[in-house]
Amino acid sequence: MMAAGRAAELGLRVVLCEKNPYTGKKLGITGKGRCNVTNNCTVSELIKNVNSGGRFLFSAFNVFGPDRVMDFFESRGVPLKTERGNRVFPVSDRASDIVGAMRGYLAETGVQVERCRCDGISSDGGRVTGIGTDRGEIGAGAVIVATGGLSYPGTGSTGDGFRFAAGLGHRVTEPRPSLVELLSDSEFCGSCAGLSLKNCGVRLVSGGKTVYEDFGELLFTHGGVSGPTVLSASAHMSPGKQYSLEIDLKPALDLTELDRRILRDFAGEKNRLFRNSLDGLLPSSLRLPVASLSGIPLDKQVNSVTKDERRRLAGLLKCLKVEGLRPGPIDGAIVTAGGVDTREIRPSTMESKLVSGLFFAGEVIDADAYTGGFNLQIAFSTGFAAGTGAAEYISSLG
């Protein structure tokens, strides 16, 4: 919608082909229905939060960055607010307001929305000539592919753009899930399902090396782990590698300080059984799993727990491992990583370097970022660049 509206704003006659019953279906469910529309930060901070394609996006971010995205929506009657982590939401907390503003943009610029399914892109002599649809051929001097990835296929993201790009000779990096729940067969995850930890440290480890570190919220699920820190960690996973997650339940304490804390807790209840002694250290659903993993007999009185056993417990609290991690399915991922190779796209206009008049925008490009509004910013920035680029291209044809 951003690409179409921008191209029409610059004087082109634009047809937006939408296979869903209405435009903005996926946008309407983002941010759990609140729509984290962008992140109120500088371009350099944006780049730091891009996991893949940061250098490629530099130009688009500079031209249409967070400040311009916020101005775009507020000038169309959608007041915004900035929350923790500089995340920007509509004051109403309704994604539908953002969708409404985008639909209004299409209407005011005269974009013609056609309910049809695109089957392919036509070209001749290295130039696009139009698209084929289930309602017949639509001739066009320029085509912008903004079809999304493979995440949430019920919203229309079914990989069409990857097929179109590959059919015209583009390299497509294999799509994979990013910002997704991590699955594990560890029994204690299921026993803690629903437990949310607000302030913990996490380390994603592969082959004995730390791949990613973070601090913040984590959620145990029936199948593994999720939450903001885990979603960001998932963006660093590569196919074919083995991973584990190390959770620091007491990040504010080192091992020595934690041992003293455990001693104080034990001293207050000398005759209590170990299984019942962790009330002050852990949430209720974590106490029995951690006690069991410690190897300390559950029915042992705390006044009999040895120094070595205590140290083992402290080590577990500082490094609770979730083994055998694997990403959840791509259809449940917030973002699709992979896509059209950025080396074959001009970063300032989003035009293909292989086929004249062919442009790309959004998740179909091999560029993705962490949670926090960064991925929608990529969509808006690349859409604006593609719409501008298409208008300049058509103008150059005379």
Secondary structure, 3 states (H helix, E strand, C coil): CHHHHHHHHCCCCCEEEECCCCCCCCHHHHHHHCCCCEECCCHHHHHHCEEECHHHHHHHHHHCCHHHHHHHHHCCCCCEEEEHHHEEEECCCCHHHHHHHHHHHHHHHCCEEEECCEEEEEEECCEEEEEEECCEEEECCCEEECCCCCCCHHHCCCCHHHHHHHHCCCCEEEEEEECCCEECCCHHHHHCCCCEEEEEEEEEEECCEEEEEEEEEEEECCCEEECHHHHHHHCCCCCCCCEEEEEECCCCCCHHHHHHHHHHHHHHCCCCEHHHCCCCCCCHHHHHHHHHHCCCCCCCEHHHCCHHHHHHHHHHHHCEEEEEEEECCHHHCCEEEEEECHHHECCCCCEECCCECEEECHHHECCEECCCCHHHHHHHHHHHHHHHHHHHHHHHCC
